[in-house]
Amino acid sequence: MAAPPQLRALLQAVNTLLRKRRYHAVLAILKGLRNGAVYGVKIRAPHALVMTFLFRSGRSTCT
């Protein structure tokens, strides 16, 4: 099952745009933002949720 010609043309245009050296810095910034968001959702948010349940009172008993 082949992709429609419009989709193929769109993919080719996007790939051509992504290969241009001129956009390398902008794409690197976008990639970093995306990776940071993924890290936050996969690692930081569950950890914060667990810590909230473990230390719900908000006060430390070790003084």
PDB file of N, H, CA, C and O in Angstrom:
ATOM      1  N   MET A   1       0.851  -1.176   0.000  1.00  0.00           N
ATOM      2  CA  MET A   1       0.000   0.000   0.000  1.00  0.00           C
ATOM      3  C   MET A   1       0.897   1.240   0.000  1.00  0.00           C
ATOM      4  O   MET A   1       1.585   1.516   0.983  1.00  0.00           O
ATOM      5  N   ALA A   2       0.884   1.953  -1.067  1.00  0.00           N
ATOM      6  H   ALA A   2       0.325   1.729  -1.865  1.00  0.00           H
ATOM      7  CA  ALA A   2       1.732   3.130  -1.227  1.00  0.00           C
ATOM      8  C   ALA A   2       1.031   4.372  -0.682  1.00  0.00           C
ATOM      9  O   ALA A   2      -0.196   4.455  -0.633  1.00  0.00           O
ATOM     10  N   ALA A   3       1.851   5.320  -0.282  1.00  0.00           N
ATOM     11  H   ALA A   3       2.848   5.252  -0.323  1.00  0.00           H
ATOM     12  CA  ALA A   3       1.313   6.583   0.226  1.00  0.00           C
ATOM     13  C   ALA A   3       0.805   7.424  -0.943  1.00  0.00           C
ATOM     14  O   ALA A   3       1.327   7.325  -2.053  1.00  0.00           O
ATOM     15  N   PRO A   4      -0.208   8.248  -0.697  1.00  0.00           N
ATOM     16  CA  PRO A   4      -0.704   9.128  -1.763  1.00  0.00           C
ATOM     17  C   PRO A   4       0.380  10.113  -2.197  1.00  0.00           C
ATOM     18  O   PRO A   4       1.272  10.444  -1.416  1.00  0.00           O
ATOM     19  N   PRO A   5       0.300  10.578  -3.438  1.00  0.00           N
ATOM     20  CA  PRO A   5       1.327  11.506  -3.948  1.00  0.00           C
ATOM     21  C   PRO A   5       1.440  12.802  -3.135  1.00  0.00           C
ATOM     22  O   PRO A   5       2.533  13.350  -2.995  1.00  0.00           O
ATOM     23  N   GLN A   6       0.324  13.289  -2.603  1.00  0.00           N
ATOM     24  H   GLN A   6      -0.564  12.844  -2.716  1.00  0.00           H
ATOM     25  CA  GLN A   6       0.373  14.522  -1.814  1.00  0.00           C
ATOM     26  C   GLN A   6       1.184  14.309  -0.537  1.00  0.00           C
ATOM     27  O   GLN A   6       1.967  15.173  -0.142  1.00  0.00           O
ATOM     28  N   LEU A   7       0.996  13.170   0.098  1.00  0.00           N
ATOM     29  H   LEU A   7       0.360  12.468  -0.223  1.00  0.00           H
ATOM     30  CA  LEU A   7       1.738  12.869   1.317  1.00  0.00           C
ATOM     31  C   LEU A   7       3.217  12.706   1.016  1.00  0.00           C
ATOM     32  O   LEU A   7       4.067  13.172   1.775  1.00  0.00           O
ATOM     33  N   ARG A   8       3.522  12.048  -0.084  1.00  0.00           N
ATOM     34  H   ARG A   8       2.832  11.669  -0.701  1.00  0.00           H
ATOM     35  CA  ARG A   8       4.919  11.889  -0.484  1.00  0.00           C
ATOM     36  C   ARG A   8       5.580  13.237  -0.742  1.00  0.00           C
ATOM     37  O   ARG A   8       6.720  13.463  -0.338  1.00  0.00           O
ATOM     38  N   ALA A   9       4.866  14.124  -1.410  1.00  0.00           N
ATOM     39  H   ALA A   9       3.940  13.940  -1.738  1.00  0.00           H
ATOM     40  CA  ALA A   9       5.405  15.455  -1.697  1.00  0.00           C
ATOM     41  C   ALA A   9       5.615  16.239  -0.403  1.00  0.00           C
ATOM     42  O   ALA A   9       6.617  16.938  -0.251  1.00  0.00           O
ATOM     43  N   LEU A  10       4.676  16.122   0.518  1.00  0.00           N
ATOM     44  H   LEU A  10       3.862  15.555   0.394  1.00  0.00           H
ATOM     45  CA  LEU A  10       4.805  16.809   1.803  1.00  0.00           C
ATOM     46  C   LEU A  10       6.006  16.287   2.580  1.00  0.00           C
ATOM     47  O   LEU A  10       6.778  17.072   3.130  1.00  0.00           O
ATOM     48  N   LEU A  11       6.170  14.970   2.630  1.00  0.00           N
ATOM     49  H   LEU A  11       5.543  14.331   2.184  1.00  0.00           H
ATOM     50  CA  LEU A  11       7.314  14.385   3.328  1.00  0.00           C
ATOM     51  C   LEU A  11       8.634  14.807   2.697  1.00  0.00           C
ATOM     52  O   LEU A  11       9.604  15.082   3.404  1.00  0.00           O
ATOM     53  N   GLN A  12       8.672  14.858   1.387  1.00  0.00           N
ATOM     54  H   GLN A  12       7.884  14.635   0.813  1.00  0.00           H
ATOM     55  CA  GLN A  12       9.890  15.284   0.702  1.00  0.00           C
ATOM     56  C   GLN A  12      10.202  16.746   1.019  1.00  0.00           C
ATOM     57  O   GLN A  12      11.363  17.096   1.232  1.00  0.00           O
ATOM     58  N   ALA A  13       9.186  17.596   1.050  1.00  0.00           N
ATOM     59  H   ALA A  13       8.243  17.312   0.876  1.00  0.00           H
ATOM     60  CA  ALA A  13       9.398  19.010   1.369  1.00  0.00           C
ATOM     61  C   ALA A  13       9.891  19.175   2.807  1.00  0.00           C
ATOM     62  O   ALA A  13      10.791  19.973   3.068  1.00  0.00           O
ATOM     63  N   VAL A  14       9.308  18.429   3.728  1.00  0.00           N
ATOM     64  H   VAL A  14       8.577  17.780   3.516  1.00  0.00           H
ATOM     65  CA  VAL A  14       9.734  18.512   5.131  1.00  0.00           C
ATOM     66  C   VAL A  14      11.164  18.018   5.281  1.00  0.00           C
ATOM     67  O   VAL A  14      11.963  18.646   5.975  1.00  0.00           O
ATOM     68  N   ASN A  15      11.497  16.907   4.643  1.00  0.00           N
ATOM     69  H   ASN A  15      10.848  16.396   4.079  1.00  0.00           H
ATOM     70  CA  ASN A  15      12.858  16.379   4.717  1.00  0.00           C
ATOM     71  C   ASN A  15      13.871  17.345   4.124  1.00  0.00           C
ATOM     72  O   ASN A  15      14.970  17.493   4.657  1.00  0.00           O
ATOM     73  N   THR A  16      13.517  17.997   3.038  1.00  0.00           N
ATOM     74  H   THR A  16      12.624  17.877   2.604  1.00  0.00           H
ATOM     75  CA  THR A  16      14.408  18.988   2.436  1.00  0.00           C
ATOM     76  C   THR A  16      14.630  20.152   3.391  1.00  0.00           C
ATOM     77  O   THR A  16      15.752  20.638   3.535  1.00  0.00           O
ATOM     78  N   LEU A  17      13.574  20.594   4.037  1.00  0.00           N
ATOM     79  H   LEU A  17      12.662  20.199   3.920  1.00  0.00           H
ATOM     80  CA  LEU A  17      13.675  21.691   4.997  1.00  0.00           C
ATOM     81  C   LEU A  17      14.552  21.301   6.183  1.00  0.00           C
ATOM     82  O   LEU A  17      15.364  22.102   6.647  1.00  0.00           O
ATOM     83  N   LEU A  18      14.389  20.071   6.675  1.00  0.00           N
ATOM     84  H   LEU A  18      13.729  19.420   6.299  1.00  0.00           H
ATOM     85  CA  LEU A  18      15.153  19.630   7.840  1.00  0.00           C
ATOM     86  C   LEU A  18      16.636  19.460   7.540  1.00  0.00           C
ATOM     87  O   LEU A  18      17.460  19.566   8.449  1.00  0.00           O
ATOM     88  N   ARG A  19      16.986  19.205   6.317  1.00  0.00           N
ATOM     89  H   ARG A  19      16.318  19.118   5.578  1.00  0.00           H
ATOM     90  CA  ARG A  19      18.393  19.003   5.957  1.00  0.00           C
ATOM     91  C   ARG A  19      19.162  20.306   5.774  1.00  0.00           C
ATOM     92  O   ARG A  19      20.391  20.289   5.714  1.00  0.00           O
ATOM     93  N   LYS A  20      18.471  21.420   5.686  1.00  0.00           N
ATOM     94  H   LYS A  20      17.473  21.434   5.736  1.00  0.00           H
ATOM     95  CA  LYS A  20      19.157  22.698   5.465  1.00  0.00           C
ATOM     96  C   LYS A  20      19.939  23.100   6.705  1.00  0.00           C
ATOM     97  O   LYS A  20      19.417  23.078   7.820  1.00  0.00           O
ATOM     98  N   ARG A  21      21.183  23.462   6.497  1.00  0.00           N
ATOM     99  H   ARG A  21      21.607  23.479   5.591  1.00  0.00           H
ATOM    100  CA  ARG A  21      22.083  23.844   7.587  1.00  0.00           C
ATOM    101  C   ARG A  21      21.593  25.104   8.299  1.00  0.00           C
ATOM    102  O   ARG A  21      21.865  25.301   9.484  1.00  0.00           O
ATOM    103  N   ARG A  22      20.891  25.930   7.591  1.00  0.00           N
ATOM    104  H   ARG A  22      20.670  25.770   6.629  1.00  0.00           H
ATOM    105  CA  ARG A  22      20.427  27.211   8.124  1.00  0.00           C
ATOM    106  C   ARG A  22      19.507  27.027   9.333  1.00  0.00           C
ATOM    107  O   ARG A  22      19.484  27.879  10.221  1.00  0.00           O
ATOM    108  N   TYR A  23      18.761  25.945   9.380  1.00  0.00           N
ATOM    109  H   TYR A  23      18.779  25.252   8.658  1.00  0.00           H
ATOM    110  CA  TYR A  23      17.796  25.714  10.456  1.00  0.00           C
ATOM    111  C   TYR A  23      18.330  24.801  11.553  1.00  0.00           C
ATOM    112  O   TYR A  23      17.581  24.411  12.449  1.00  0.00           O
ATOM    113  N   HIS A  24      19.599  24.457  11.497  1.00  0.00           N
ATOM    114  H   HIS A  24      20.208  24.773  10.769  1.00  0.00           H
ATOM    115  CA  HIS A  24      20.170  23.502  12.446  1.00  0.00           C
ATOM    116  C   HIS A  24      20.032  23.984  13.899  1.00  0.00           C
ATOM    117  O   HIS A  24      19.632  23.205  14.765  1.00  0.00           O
ATOM    118  N   ALA A  25      20.353  25.232  14.173  1.00  0.00           N
ATOM    119  H   ALA A  25      20.678  25.864  13.470  1.00  0.00           H
ATOM    120  CA  ALA A  25      20.296  25.753  15.548  1.00  0.00           C
ATOM    121  C   ALA A  25      18.861  25.767  16.079  1.00  0.00           C
ATOM    122  O   ALA A  25      18.613  25.380  17.221  1.00  0.00           O
ATOM    123  N   VAL A  26      17.936  26.207  15.260  1.00  0.00           N
ATOM    124  H   VAL A  26      18.137  26.521  14.333  1.00  0.00           H
ATOM    125  CA  VAL A  26      16.534  26.265  15.688  1.00  0.00           C
ATOM    126  C   VAL A  26      16.004  24.863  15.963  1.00  0.00           C
ATOM    127  O   VAL A  26      15.306  24.635  16.952  1.00  0.00           O
ATOM    128  N   LEU A  27      16.341  23.930  15.080  1.00  0.00           N
ATOM    129  H   LEU A  27      16.907  24.116  14.277  1.00  0.00           H
ATOM    130  CA  LEU A  27      15.880  22.554  15.275  1.00  0.00           C
ATOM    131  C   LEU A  27      16.519  21.922  16.506  1.00  0.00           C
ATOM    132  O   LEU A  27      15.882  21.121  17.190  1.00  0.00           O
ATOM    133  N   ALA A  28      17.767  22.274  16.795  1.00  0.00           N
ATOM    134  H   ALA A  28      18.284  22.925  16.240  1.00  0.00           H
ATOM    135  CA  ALA A  28      18.430  21.755  17.993  1.00  0.00           C
ATOM    136  C   ALA A  28      17.747  22.285  19.255  1.00  0.00           C
ATOM    137  O   ALA A  28      17.590  21.553  20.232  1.00  0.00           O
ATOM    138  N   ILE A  29      17.346  23.541  19.235  1.00  0.00           N
ATOM    139  H   ILE A  29      17.474  24.135  18.441  1.00  0.00           H
ATOM    140  CA  ILE A  29      16.629  24.119  20.378  1.00  0.00           C
ATOM    141  C   ILE A  29      15.284  23.423  20.567  1.00  0.00           C
ATOM    142  O   ILE A  29      14.907  23.081  21.688  1.00  0.00           O
ATOM    143  N   LEU A  30      14.564  23.215  19.468  1.00  0.00           N
ATOM    144  H   LEU A  30      14.870  23.492  18.557  1.00  0.00           H
ATOM    145  CA  LEU A  30      13.276  22.524  19.554  1.00  0.00           C
ATOM    146  C   LEU A  30      13.442  21.096  20.072  1.00  0.00           C
ATOM    147  O   LEU A  30      12.632  20.612  20.862  1.00  0.00           O
ATOM    148  N   LYS A  31      14.494  20.435  19.618  1.00  0.00           N
ATOM    149  H   LYS A  31      15.152  20.828  18.975  1.00  0.00           H
ATOM    150  CA  LYS A  31      14.754  19.069  20.076  1.00  0.00           C
ATOM    151  C   LYS A  31      15.064  19.052  21.571  1.00  0.00           C
ATOM    152  O   LYS A  31      14.603  18.168  22.293  1.00  0.00           O
ATOM    153  N   GLY A  32      15.841  20.023  22.033  1.00  0.00           N
ATOM    154  H   GLY A  32      16.216  20.741  21.447  1.00  0.00           H
ATOM    155  CA  GLY A  32      16.150  20.115  23.454  1.00  0.00           C
ATOM    156  C   GLY A  32      14.912  20.373  24.297  1.00  0.00           C
ATOM    157  O   GLY A  32      14.751  19.785  25.367  1.00  0.00           O
ATOM    158  N   LEU A  33      14.042  21.248  23.820  1.00  0.00           N
ATOM    159  H   LEU A  33      14.173  21.726  22.952  1.00  0.00           H
ATOM    160  CA  LEU A  33      12.793  21.517  24.541  1.00  0.00           C
ATOM    161  C   LEU A  33      11.915  20.269  24.604  1.00  0.00           C
ATOM    162  O   LEU A  33      11.330  19.952  25.640  1.00  0.00           O
ATOM    163  N   ARG A  34      11.837  19.576  23.480  1.00  0.00           N
ATOM    164  H   ARG A  34      12.312  19.833  22.638  1.00  0.00           H
ATOM    165  CA  ARG A  34      11.038  18.351  23.450  1.00  0.00           C
ATOM    166  C   ARG A  34      11.609  17.303  24.396  1.00  0.00           C
ATOM    167  O   ARG A  34      10.867  16.667  25.144  1.00  0.00           O
ATOM    168  N   ASN A  35      12.929  17.122  24.365  1.00  0.00           N
ATOM    169  H   ASN A  35      13.532  17.639  23.758  1.00  0.00           H
ATOM    170  CA  ASN A  35      13.554  16.135  25.242  1.00  0.00           C
ATOM    171  C   ASN A  35      13.379  16.510  26.710  1.00  0.00           C
ATOM    172  O   ASN A  35      13.177  15.635  27.553  1.00  0.00           O
ATOM    173  N   GLY A  36      13.454  17.793  27.019  1.00  0.00           N
ATOM    174  H   GLY A  36      13.618  18.504  26.335  1.00  0.00           H
ATOM    175  CA  GLY A  36      13.229  18.237  28.389  1.00  0.00           C
ATOM    176  C   GLY A  36      11.805  17.981  28.846  1.00  0.00           C
ATOM    177  O   GLY A  36      11.576  17.582  29.988  1.00  0.00           O
ATOM    178  N   ALA A  37      10.853  18.208  27.961  1.00  0.00           N
ATOM    179  H   ALA A  37      11.039  18.531  27.033  1.00  0.00           H
ATOM    180  CA  ALA A  37       9.454  17.951  28.310  1.00  0.00           C
ATOM    181  C   ALA A  37       9.211  16.462  28.522  1.00  0.00           C
ATOM    182  O   ALA A  37       8.511  16.069  29.454  1.00  0.00           O
ATOM    183  N   VAL A  38       9.787  15.642  27.661  1.00  0.00           N
ATOM    184  H   VAL A  38      10.356  15.962  26.904  1.00  0.00           H
ATOM    185  CA  VAL A  38       9.630  14.188  27.804  1.00  0.00           C
ATOM    186  C   VAL A  38      10.266  13.723  29.106  1.00  0.00           C
ATOM    187  O   VAL A  38       9.682  12.910  29.822  1.00  0.00           O
ATOM    188  N   TYR A  39      11.453  14.227  29.420  1.00  0.00           N
ATOM    189  H   TYR A  39      11.928  14.887  28.838  1.00  0.00           H
ATOM    190  CA  TYR A  39      12.124  13.871  30.673  1.00  0.00           C
ATOM    191  C   TYR A  39      11.266  14.285  31.867  1.00  0.00           C
ATOM    192  O   TYR A  39      11.115  13.528  32.826  1.00  0.00           O
ATOM    193  N   GLY A  40      10.717  15.471  31.800  1.00  0.00           N
ATOM    194  H   GLY A  40      10.840  16.086  31.021  1.00  0.00           H
ATOM    195  CA  GLY A  40       9.885  15.950  32.895  1.00  0.00           C
ATOM    196  C   GLY A  40       8.658  15.088  33.118  1.00  0.00           C
ATOM    197  O   GLY A  40       8.280  14.815  34.257  1.00  0.00           O
ATOM    198  N   VAL A  41       8.041  14.663  32.034  1.00  0.00           N
ATOM    199  H   VAL A  41       8.348  14.885  31.109  1.00  0.00           H
ATOM    200  CA  VAL A  41       6.828  13.858  32.148  1.00  0.00           C
ATOM    201  C   VAL A  41       7.148  12.437  32.598  1.00  0.00           C
ATOM    202  O   VAL A  41       6.417  11.863  33.405  1.00  0.00           O
ATOM    203  N   LYS A  42       8.229  11.870  32.087  1.00  0.00           N
ATOM    204  H   LYS A  42       8.823  12.336  31.431  1.00  0.00           H
ATOM    205  CA  LYS A  42       8.539  10.469  32.399  1.00  0.00           C
ATOM    206  C   LYS A  42       9.228  10.298  33.750  1.00  0.00           C
ATOM    207  O   LYS A  42       8.984   9.303  34.433  1.00  0.00           O
ATOM    208  N   ILE A  43      10.068  11.224  34.149  1.00  0.00           N
ATOM    209  H   ILE A  43      10.266  12.032  33.595  1.00  0.00           H
ATOM    210  CA  ILE A  43      10.894  11.044  35.343  1.00  0.00           C
ATOM    211  C   ILE A  43      10.480  11.980  36.474  1.00  0.00           C
ATOM    212  O   ILE A  43      10.164  11.525  37.574  1.00  0.00           O
ATOM    213  N   ARG A  44      10.480  13.265  36.213  1.00  0.00           N
ATOM    214  H   ARG A  44      10.736  13.634  35.320  1.00  0.00           H
ATOM    215  CA  ARG A  44      10.296  14.240  37.294  1.00  0.00           C
ATOM    216  C   ARG A  44       8.884  14.243  37.866  1.00  0.00           C
ATOM    217  O   ARG A  44       8.712  14.299  39.084  1.00  0.00           O
ATOM    218  N   ALA A  45       7.882  14.185  37.012  1.00  0.00           N
ATOM    219  H   ALA A  45       8.022  14.140  36.023  1.00  0.00           H
ATOM    220  CA  ALA A  45       6.503  14.239  37.506  1.00  0.00           C
ATOM    221  C   ALA A  45       6.153  13.031  38.378  1.00  0.00           C
ATOM    222  O   ALA A  45       5.602  13.218  39.463  1.00  0.00           O
ATOM    223  N   PRO A  46       6.449  11.798  37.950  1.00  0.00           N
ATOM    224  CA  PRO A  46       6.149  10.668  38.846  1.00  0.00           C
ATOM    225  C   PRO A  46       6.929  10.737  40.160  1.00  0.00           C
ATOM    226  O   PRO A  46       6.403  10.392  41.218  1.00  0.00           O
ATOM    227  N   HIS A  47       8.169  11.178  40.087  1.00  0.00           N
ATOM    228  H   HIS A  47       8.596  11.458  39.228  1.00  0.00           H
ATOM    229  CA  HIS A  47       8.970  11.300  41.308  1.00  0.00           C
ATOM    230  C   HIS A  47       8.344  12.324  42.251  1.00  0.00           C
ATOM    231  O   HIS A  47       8.251  12.085  43.455  1.00  0.00           O
ATOM    232  N   ALA A  48       7.922  13.444  41.717  1.00  0.00           N
ATOM    233  H   ALA A  48       7.997  13.638  40.739  1.00  0.00           H
ATOM    234  CA  ALA A  48       7.283  14.466  42.553  1.00  0.00           C
ATOM    235  C   ALA A  48       5.985  13.942  43.161  1.00  0.00           C
ATOM    236  O   ALA A  48       5.669  14.243  44.312  1.00  0.00           O
ATOM    237  N   LEU A  49       5.245  13.166  42.397  1.00  0.00           N
ATOM    238  H   LEU A  49       5.502  12.921  41.463  1.00  0.00           H
ATOM    239  CA  LEU A  49       4.001  12.600  42.906  1.00  0.00           C
ATOM    240  C   LEU A  49       4.268  11.631  44.055  1.00  0.00           C
ATOM    241  O   LEU A  49       3.582  11.675  45.077  1.00  0.00           O
ATOM    242  N   VAL A  50       5.247  10.770  43.895  1.00  0.00           N
ATOM    243  H   VAL A  50       5.804  10.735  43.065  1.00  0.00           H
ATOM    244  CA  VAL A  50       5.604   9.822  44.957  1.00  0.00           C
ATOM    245  C   VAL A  50       6.085  10.569  46.192  1.00  0.00           C
ATOM    246  O   VAL A  50       5.692  10.234  47.310  1.00  0.00           O
ATOM    247  N   MET A  51       6.926  11.573  46.004  1.00  0.00           N
ATOM    248  H   MET A  51       7.245  11.845  45.096  1.00  0.00           H
ATOM    249  CA  MET A  51       7.435  12.333  47.143  1.00  0.00           C
ATOM    250  C   MET A  51       6.307  13.066  47.861  1.00  0.00           C
ATOM    251  O   MET A  51       6.343  13.217  49.083  1.00  0.00           O
ATOM    252  N   THR A  52       5.318  13.515  47.119  1.00  0.00           N
ATOM    253  H   THR A  52       5.289  13.392  46.127  1.00  0.00           H
ATOM    254  CA  THR A  52       4.173  14.180  47.734  1.00  0.00           C
ATOM    255  C   THR A  52       3.416  13.217  48.639  1.00  0.00           C
ATOM    256  O   THR A  52       3.022  13.581  49.747  1.00  0.00           O
ATOM    257  N   PHE A  53       3.215  11.996  48.172  1.00  0.00           N
ATOM    258  H   PHE A  53       3.536  11.700  47.272  1.00  0.00           H
ATOM    259  CA  PHE A  53       2.503  11.023  48.997  1.00  0.00           C
ATOM    260  C   PHE A  53       3.337  10.556  50.183  1.00  0.00           C
ATOM    261  O   PHE A  53       2.794  10.291  51.255  1.00  0.00           O
ATOM    262  N   LEU A  54       4.638  10.452  50.003  1.00  0.00           N
ATOM    263  H   LEU A  54       5.079  10.667  49.132  1.00  0.00           H
ATOM    264  CA  LEU A  54       5.492  10.007  51.100  1.00  0.00           C
ATOM    265  C   LEU A  54       5.606  11.057  52.198  1.00  0.00           C
ATOM    266  O   LEU A  54       5.554  10.737  53.386  1.00  0.00           O
ATOM    267  N   PHE A  55       5.762  12.302  51.793  1.00  0.00           N
ATOM    268  H   PHE A  55       5.805  12.562  50.828  1.00  0.00           H
ATOM    269  CA  PHE A  55       5.972  13.390  52.752  1.00  0.00           C
ATOM    270  C   PHE A  55       4.816  14.375  52.674  1.00  0.00           C
ATOM    271  O   PHE A  55       5.019  15.568  52.449  1.00  0.00           O
ATOM    272  N   ARG A  56       3.624  13.877  52.858  1.00  0.00           N
ATOM    273  H   ARG A  56       3.458  12.908  53.041  1.00  0.00           H
ATOM    274  CA  ARG A  56       2.427  14.676  52.681  1.00  0.00           C
ATOM    275  C   ARG A  56       2.318  15.829  53.673  1.00  0.00           C
ATOM    276  O   ARG A  56       1.808  16.893  53.321  1.00  0.00           O
ATOM    277  N   SER A  57       2.784  15.640  54.899  1.00  0.00           N
ATOM    278  H   SER A  57       3.198  14.776  55.185  1.00  0.00           H
ATOM    279  CA  SER A  57       2.596  16.668  55.920  1.00  0.00           C
ATOM    280  C   SER A  57       3.374  17.936  55.598  1.00  0.00           C
ATOM    281  O   SER A  57       2.973  19.025  56.009  1.00  0.00           O
ATOM    282  N   GLY A  58       4.474  17.813  54.875  1.00  0.00           N
ATOM    283  H   GLY A  58       4.800  16.928  54.541  1.00  0.00           H
ATOM    284  CA  GLY A  58       5.258  18.984  54.521  1.00  0.00           C
ATOM    285  C   GLY A  58       6.248  19.387  55.584  1.00  0.00           C
ATOM    286  O   GLY A  58       7.012  20.334  55.395  1.00  0.00           O
ATOM    287  N   ARG A  59       6.246  18.679  56.707  1.00  0.00           N
ATOM    288  H   ARG A  59       5.625  17.910  56.861  1.00  0.00           H
ATOM    289  CA  ARG A  59       7.187  18.983  57.784  1.00  0.00           C
ATOM    290  C   ARG A  59       8.103  17.799  57.989  1.00  0.00           C
ATOM    291  O   ARG A  59       7.677  16.647  57.914  1.00  0.00           O
ATOM    292  N   SER A  60       9.330  18.083  58.242  1.00  0.00           N
ATOM    293  H   SER A  60       9.676  19.019  58.303  1.00  0.00           H
ATOM    294  CA  SER A  60      10.295  17.026  58.509  1.00  0.00           C
ATOM    295  C   SER A  60      10.253  16.672  59.989  1.00  0.00           C
ATOM    296  O   SER A  60      10.182  17.559  60.839  1.00  0.00           O
ATOM    297  N   THR A  61      10.297  15.384  60.299  1.00  0.00           N
ATOM    298  H   THR A  61      10.355  14.663  59.608  1.00  0.00           H
ATOM    299  CA  THR A  61      10.313  14.956  61.697  1.00  0.00           C
ATOM    300  C   THR A  61      11.733  14.860  62.224  1.00  0.00           C
ATOM    301  O   THR A  61      11.927  14.649  63.421  1.00  0.00           O
ATOM    302  N   CYS A  62      12.722  15.007  61.370  1.00  0.00           N
ATOM    303  H   CYS A  62      12.564  15.178  60.398  1.00  0.00           H
ATOM    304  CA  CYS A  62      14.134  14.933  61.771  1.00  0.00           C
ATOM    305  C   CYS A  62      14.647  16.342  62.042  1.00  0.00           C
ATOM    306  O   CYS A  62      15.062  17.034  61.112  1.00  0.00           O
ATOM    307  N   THR A  63      14.627  16.772  63.277  1.00  0.00           N
ATOM    308  H   THR A  63      14.290  16.210  64.032  1.00  0.00           H
ATOM    309  CA  THR A  63      15.177  18.103  63.595  1.00  0.00           C
ATOM    310  C   THR A  63      16.180  18.012  64.698  1.00  0.00           C
ATOM    311  O   THR A  63      16.748  19.027  65.102  1.00  0.00           O
TER     312      THR A  63
END
